[in-house]
Amino acid sequence: MMHPSELLSALLDGELSERERTQVNEHLATCSACEDELNGLHFARAAVRSLPLLELPAGSRPAEEELGDVVHMTRRPPVWIAAAAAAILALFVGMATILAPPTTLEVRLDQLSDQYGARASLEPAMTPRTPMPVLERVAGPIE
């Protein structure tokens, strides 16, 4: 039998069947670790039971006739928090869009031509090639 850790508390509470109680007691006779665990549970149970019972102050407990009017309410998750977060996010995005500096893209063709020409002269891979006839690419040079 494996260590019956879950059954030890049930053994103390008297909740085991006769067969289970016999099996656990047989295991306890051979396993000192489980016996120590059972002793620890017994000590903890005795310590809790030895605590004094405290009486509530007179004004803290409702009267018997008031208990009939108590309505149990279920607590709903705060949906308004998600709505408020969405509104703040929308406001932030809107303000960022409005306050962002305008960007203009201005390209002058003469500058573009000068820049491309300068780059093409420095990098041979960027220079335009003469088109090769399709047949030469597929079948090789024609003689």
N, C-alpha and C positions, 0 to 999 in steps of 0.2 A: 504494500500500500504506500502511495506517495504521502508526503507530509499533509495532514488534513487541517491546514491553517484555518480555512473557512468554517470547518466543523467544530473547532475548539470553542468558539463563542456560543455556538448552538448547544454544545455539550453543557456549558455552564448554565445556560438558560433552560435546560431540560426540554429542548425542542427536537431531539434526535429520536428516531425509531429505535426499537430494541436492537435490531441488527446493526444499525449504524453506530450505536453507543458501544456495542461489543467490539466492533472493528476498531473504533477510535481508542478504546481502552487497551486493546491488544497492542496497537501501535505505540501508545504511550509507554507501555511496559518495556519496549525495546529502543525507544528513541528519546534521548535526553534533551535534544534540541526542542522537540515538540512539548516535552514535559516542562521545560523552562518557559516556553511561550505560554502554556496553559497557566503556570504559576503567575506569570506577569499579568495575564488577563484577569486572573482571580484577584490579585493585589489591586489592580486598577479599579475593578468593579467594587471591591470593598472600600477603597478610598472614596469613590464617588458616593457610595451609599452612606458613608460616615459623615458627609457634609451636613451641616445643620440646615433645617428647612427655615426659610425666611418668610415671614408674613408681609404681604403688601400693605402699605399705609392705607388708612381707611378711605381717603379721597381718591385714590388712584384706580380703584376698581368700580366699574359702573354698577348701578343697582340692578336687581333682577328685572324690574319692569322696563328699564331702559334697553335691555338687550334685545327685546322684540323689534325695536325700531332700527336696529343696525342693518345697514344695507352694505353688502360686500361689493365693492367696485373692483373691476379688473383694470389693471394699469396698462394703458396703451403706450406703445413706443412714441417718443416725441417726434411726430412727423414735421412739426414746424421747424425743427432744427435743420432738416434736410432742405426745406424750402428756403430758409434764410441763407443757408450756405450757397444754394444755387443763385439766389438773387445777388448776393455779394460777389460771386464769381462773374455773373453777367455784367454787373456794374464795373468791376475791375477791367474786364475785357473791353467794354465800351469806352471807358476812360482812356485806356491804353491806345485804342484805335484813334480816338479823337485827338489826344495830346501828342501822338507820335509825329516827329518832324516829317514834312512831306519829302518824298524822294522823287527825283526826276532822273530819267535816263536819257542822256543826250549824247548821241553819237554823230559825229560829223564824218562824212564819207571821205573827205580828204585826209583826215587823221587816221582813219581806219586803213586806208590804202597805204599810207606811209608806214604805219606800224606793221601791216602784213608784209609789205615789201621788204622791210628791214629784217623781219623775222625769217622770211623765206630765203634771204641771202645768207643768213647765218646757219640755218639748218637745212641741209640738202633734202631731208625727208619731207620737208614742208613744201618744196618747190613743186609746181604743177608738172605733171608728166604728160608726154604726148600720148594720146590714146592709141592703144594697140588694137589692131583689127581682131575681131572676135575669132576668126578662123585661126589666126596664129596662136591664140591662147589655147584653143582646143586641140588643134591638130599639129601644131608646131610650125616652123617657118615653111612657107611655100616656095619651091624652087622652080 
